[in-house]
Amino acid sequence: MTLSGAEDEKNPFGQLIGLQFASWGDGESVCHLEVAPALLNPNGVLHGAVVYTMADTGMGGALVSALDAGQVCTTVEIKISYFRAVVAGTLRCHSRVIHRGKRIAFLEAMVYDEDALIAQATGTFAIR
């Protein structure tokens, strides 16, 4: 499903950093953001927390798309590995549900700058 602005409004923190969903559905999501000067660390590279937020939010979106009506999810744990620094451009994050149980789900997120993989994350989410 492609999201309208209304769905992005449900993510005020994402809005703060310019994160937007391009699509989500069937346990997958794609989100993106434009690297802005306000997102750089004192060394002039993208702050790692921005990439972490993309992965966390992308995985949450992927899982929400696979939940039953009335269910919600919460991040329990995330492990992220960073592969290269970013100073400008557009990032996109592809996330997918790897395993969904009754109460716990395991997901994966891949964050790209252009076509290069810059980070990979896995996450465990609680379902209630």
Secondary structure, DSSP 8 states (H G I E B T S, - for coil): ----HHHHTT-HHHHHHT-EEEEEETTEEEEEEE--GGGB-TTSSB-HHHHHHHHHHHHHHHHHTTS-TT--EEEEEEEEEE-S---SSEEEEEEEEEEE-SSEEEEEEEEEETTEEEEEEEEEEEE-
